[in-house]
């Protein structure tokens, strides 16, 4: 690997690592909200999301920078894996089976 490739990978990591941390925090928030829903004393507590969509976008930008825009299709993975991203938006639009009017 030459010096330029290493600098591109480091530049991508500067975006990707904070984005990955945000994705992990979003999964932690979902897990905490799920646990609170099981506990009757904490059932009404609001658990805010860290930064929806931002984690997936940062990792996608980091991948574009690190791969030097060669494999642009790879950016779909972080956007789909981020619970605040595209998958979270689709999940929130699905009808809730618990609520029956």
TORVO-286149 format. One record per residue (C-alpha): residue number from 0; x, z, y; residue in one letter. Coordinates in pm, 1 decimal. Layout:
REM TORVO-286149
 pos        X        Z        Y code
 NUM        X        Z        Y    A
...
END
This chain:
REM TORVO-286149
 pos        X        Z        Y code
   0      0.0      0.0      0.0    X
   1    132.6    -87.7    337.0    X
   2    123.3    123.8    651.9    X
   3   -174.5    -61.9    799.2    X
   4   -390.1     -4.3    491.0    X
   5   -318.2    368.2    497.0    X
   6   -415.0    386.5    864.2    X
   7   -745.5    207.7    790.3    X
   8   -820.6    451.5    508.2    X
   9   -741.8    751.3    731.5    X
  10   -961.4    610.5   1008.1    X
  11  -1245.8    568.9    758.9    X
  12  -1195.4    924.1    635.0    X
  13  -1235.3   1054.0    990.6    X
  14  -1593.1    925.7    979.7    X
  15  -1662.0    969.5    611.5    X
  16  -1562.7   1332.7    557.6    X
  17  -1787.9   1482.5    830.1    X
  18  -2065.9   1255.1    707.4    X
  19  -2015.3   1373.9    351.3    X
  20  -2029.2   1734.1    473.2    X
  21  -2361.1   1661.6    645.6    X
  22  -2502.6   1508.1    327.7    X
  23  -2401.0   1819.3    131.9    X
  24  -2561.4   2041.9    397.3    X
  25  -2883.5   1839.5    374.1    X
  26  -2894.8   1892.0     -3.5    X
  27  -2831.3   2264.1     51.1    X
  28  -3120.3   2280.0    298.9    X
  29  -3350.1   2107.3     48.0    X
  30  -3245.9   2351.2   -225.4    X
  31  -3300.1   2647.6      7.1    X
  32  -3644.6   2520.3    105.6    X
  33  -3733.9   2470.4   -260.5    X
  34  -3622.1   2826.7   -342.8    X
  35  -3819.9   2962.6    -46.7    X
  36  -4132.6   2787.9   -170.9    X
  37  -4098.3   2971.6   -504.3    X
  38  -4068.7   3314.8   -336.6    X
  39  -4406.3   3440.2   -203.6    X
  40  -4241.9   3641.5     75.0    X
  41  -4045.0   3344.6    208.6    X
  42  -4298.5   3069.9    137.2    X
  43  -4386.5   3015.3    502.8    X
  44  -4028.7   3007.8    634.2    X
  45  -3919.2   2689.2    802.8    X
  46  -3586.3   2549.7    686.2    X
  47  -3457.8   2293.2    938.0    X
  48  -3252.5   1994.7    833.5    X
  49  -2896.6   1974.4    958.3    X
  50  -2889.4   1619.6   1088.7    X
  51  -3107.1   1375.1    900.7    X
  52  -2971.9   1022.1    864.6    X
  53  -2649.3   1104.5   1051.9    X
  54  -2452.8   1195.5    738.7    X
  55  -2534.8    870.8    561.8    X
  56  -2460.9    666.1    871.3    X
  57  -2122.5    833.9    924.4    X
  58  -2019.8    777.3    562.2    X
  59  -2137.3    414.7    585.5    X
  60  -1931.0    359.4    901.6    X
  61  -1633.4    528.1    734.6    X
  62  -1663.0    293.1    436.9    X
  63  -1686.3    -12.5    661.3    X
  64  -1372.4     96.0    847.6    X
  65  -1177.9    196.0    535.5    X
  66  -1265.0   -122.9    347.0    X
  67  -1201.1   -335.2    657.4    X
  68  -1547.1   -495.5    636.1    X
  69  -1467.9   -665.5    304.6    X
  70  -1741.5   -516.4     82.5    X
  71  -2022.6   -462.2    330.0    X
  72  -2281.9   -403.1     52.4    X
  73  -2119.2    -65.0    -25.8    X
  74  -2277.9     89.6    284.2    X
  75  -2614.4     97.6    105.6    X
  76  -2500.6    379.3   -125.6    X
  77  -2452.3    657.4    132.3    X
  78  -2772.1    556.8    310.8    X
  79  -2964.6    587.1    -15.9    X
  80  -2793.1    906.8   -134.6    X
  81  -2844.9   1096.1    191.4    X
  82  -3169.9   1293.0    159.0    X
  83  -3223.3   1251.5    532.8    X
  84  -3166.1    877.4    504.7    X
  85  -3370.2    595.2    362.5    X
  86  -3454.6    777.7     39.4    X
  87  -3575.8   1082.7    233.1    X
  88  -3795.3    869.0    455.4    X
  89  -3951.7    698.7    152.4    X
  90  -3994.1   1034.9    -23.9    X
  91  -4173.9   1181.4    280.0    X
  92  -4416.8    888.8    287.8    X
  93  -4530.9    940.2    -71.3    X
  94  -4866.6   1118.2   -102.4    X
  95  -4849.1   1490.1   -177.3    X
  96  -5010.0   1562.6   -515.1    X
  97  -5064.0   1930.6   -433.8    X
  98  -5299.5   1857.9   -145.3    X
  99  -5639.6   1752.2   -268.8    X
 100  -5909.1   1723.3     -6.4    X
END
